[in-house]
Amino acid sequence: MDIHVKNENGEVTVTLAGRLDTTTAPALDKTIAEELGGAKTLIFDLKDLAYTSSAGLRCFLKAQKTMNRQGSMKLTNVSQTIMEILEITGFTDFLAVDTQE
């Protein structure tokens, strides 16, 4: 999985590409921990994310809990495949999600 971070004036955009699973989730957890200090907005751009496992969902949940205390978070460019995973698990009930156009 590739992780790209852009941090501008309190808005952190994390772009993910590939597969988010038990092997790659620790790298995302580490990135989030390093980048969220002082962030007011966290955006996950999932345009090129092909798959997420429960380990990836845990990363999103952990980030959402942090951002509930200091700002807002949303998932953007969510593919139909990832959207189905989010819907089945109930994550769409508490995450802000924008689908791909």
N, C-alpha and C positions, 0 to 999 in steps of 0.2 A: 504494500500500500504506500502511496505517496501522500505526504502531508505538506501543505503549503500554508504559511501564515502571513497575513497582512495585518498590521496593527497601526491604525491611524487615529489619533485624537480620541482614544477610548473606545473605538470600534474595532473589534477583532474579527477578522474573517478567516475561517479555517476551511481550506479547500481540500477535499478528500478524493482520492482516485484509487480504484482497485477494490480489494476485499477487506472489510473490517471484521476481524474475527479474534479468536483467543490468542493468535500469534501476533497480530498487529495492534490490538487494543492497548497494550501497555505503552506503546509509543505515543498513541493519541492521549492517553491519560497524562503522560509526562509533559507533552506539549501544552495541554490545557492548563495544567498546574503552573507551568512557567509563564504563560501568556495572560492569564485572567486577572492578575493583580491590577486593580484600578480600572478594569474594563467596565464600561457602561452598557455595551451592546456586544453580543456574541452571535455571529452568523456562521452556520455550517453550510458551505456550498457543496452539495452532494451530486452535482451534475455527472461526475465520472465515477461515482461510487457504485460498484456492480452488485455488492452483497454486504449485508451486515448480519452478524450472529447476535446472540444474547449478550455477548461480551461487548459488542459495539453499542447495543441499546443501553447497557449499563454506563458506558462512557457518556452518552447523551443525557441520561438521567442524572448522573453526578454533576455534569456541567450545568444542567437546568437548576439543580438545587443551589449551586453556587451563585448563579445569575439571579435567582429569586431574591437573594440578599443584596445584590449590588446593581442590578439593571435588568436587561431583557435578553432573551435568546430566541433564535428561530432557525429552522432548517429550510434552505432554499434549493430550488432546482431538483426536487425530489422525484426520482423516476417512479414509474408505476410499480416496478418490482419492489423498491424500498418502501413505497407507500403502502403496499399490501402488508408488508411485515409490520409497519407502524400501526396500521389499522387492526390487524389480527391481535396484536399484543396490547392494544388499548392506549398506545403512546400518543395517538392523535387527540386523545381527550385532554392532555395537559401540555403538549408541545405545540408551538406555533409552526405550521408547516405550509410551505408554498411549493406546489408541484411544477414540474417542467412544462413548458409550453410547446 
